[in-house]
Amino acid sequence: MNQQHDKAEAILHGLIQNHIDDEQFLNNLRAMQSGVGMHNYSEIQIQKTRQALIATNNKGVALYKQGKFKEALDLFEQAIATMPENKTIILNMLKIIIHDLKANPADADKERRARLLLKKARQLGVEQHKLGVLQMEFGKLHRPAAAKA
C-alpha cells in the first residue's frame, strides 16, 4: 500500500511540475482532490513548485542578464529535465538560445535545440502572442537553412 502511495505522490508531483503555469489544470486537480475528500492536498506541492520555478527562472534570467549564457542555458536544461512540459521554462530557454544564436550564428546544436523547443511549445499550446515573436526572430536567423529544408 505504501508503495502505491509513493507512486501516486510521484505522479502528482510530476503533473504539478509540468502544469504549474496552467491554472485551469491546477483548478481541475484541486476539484478532483476535493471530490475524493482530499481538500487542498496538492496545494502545498503547488506552492512549493511555484516557488522553485520562480527561483529557477529568476536565477536563469539573472545569469542571462549578466552575459552568462552558458550558465543560464545549463540551468534551464536542468529545469527542463525535471519539468519537460513547463511552458515558462521552455519560453525562457528559447529566448536565451535565440539571443545566443544572434551572437554566434553557426551553432547547429543550438539551432536544432531551438527548433525542437519551438515545436514543443506549439504542441503544448503556448499562446501565439508569447511564441510568435520568438518564431519570427528564429526565422530571421535561419532563412538559408529554411530554404534548404
N, C-alpha and C positions, 0 to 999 in steps of 0.2 A: 504493500500500500504506500509506504514512504517513497519508494522508487517512482511510482506513478505520480505522486505529488511533486517530486523533484522534476520530472519530465514536464508536467503541466506548468510549473514555475518557469522552466527554461523556455517553453513555447510562449508563454505570456510575456516574458522579458523580451524575447526576440520580436514579437509583434509590436510591443510598445516602442522599442528602439527604432524599428523600421517605419513606424507610422506616427512618430511623435509630433510631426508637423501637420497631421491630418486630423483636425478637430472633430470632424464627423465620425471618423473611425473610432477615436477615443470615446466619444459620446456613446457610440454603439456598444463598445466594450464595457463602459460603465453600466449601461442599461442591461446588458446581458448578465453582468455580475449581480446587479440588484435583483434581477429576475430569479436568480438561484440562491438568494439570501446572503450574498457576499457584498453587501453595500460598501462602497469605497475601498474595496480590497486592492484594486490596482492603483489607487490614487497616489500612494506613497511612491510606487515604482514610476509612475508617470512624472511626478515632480522631480525625483532623483535623475531620471533620464533627461528631462528638460534642462536641469542644472548642468549635467555633464555635457550635453550638447552645446549649451551656451558657452561653457568654459572652453571646450574644444574649439568651437567656432571663433570665439574671441581671441584665443591664443593663435590660431591659424591666421586670422586676419591681421593680428599684430605682427607676426613674423613676415607676412606678405608686405605690410607697410614699411617694415624695416629693411626690405630688399632681400630677405632670407627666403627666396622662392623654394629652394630645395627642401629646407626645413618645413616650410608651410605645406608643400606637397606631401612630404613624408607623414606629417601629422594627419592630413586629410585622407591619405591612403590607409592609415591605421584606423581612422574613423569609419571609412567605407568598409573595411574588413569586418567591423562589428555591426555596422548599420548600412548594409549594401543597398537598401532601398530608401534611404533618407534623402529627401529632395533638397534640403538645405545644404547638406554636406556635398551632394553632387553638384549643385549650382556653384558653390564656392570653389570647389576643386576645378570646375570648368573655367571659372573666371581667372584663376591663377595660371592654369595651363595655357589659356589663350593669351594672357599677358606675357607669359614667358615665351610663347611661340612668336610673338611680335618682335621680341628682342633676339631670339635665337631660332629663326625660321626653319632651319634644316634639321629638325629633330623628329624623325619618323616615328619613334616610340610615343612621343607626346602627341603627335598628330593622331595616331591610332587610338591612344587613350581618350583624346578629346572626342573623336567620332563615336567611340563606344559609350562615353558618358552622355553625349547628346542623344544618342539612340535610347539609352536607358531612361533619360529624363522624359523623352516623348512617351515611352512606354508607361511610365509611372504617372503620366498625366500632369506634368509640371505645366503651370499656366503659361500660355503663349506670351503674355506680356513680360514674364520673367525669362523665358527661354529665347524669345525671338531676337533680342539684341545680341545674345551670345552666338546664336546661329549665324547672324549676319556678319559679326566680327570674324568668326571662324571661316566663313565663306570667302570673305575678302582676302584672308591669308592664303587660301588654297584654291584659287581659280585654276592654276595649271593642273593641280592634282585632280580637281573635279573634271576637267576637260578630258583627262586620260581615262577616268573611270567609266 
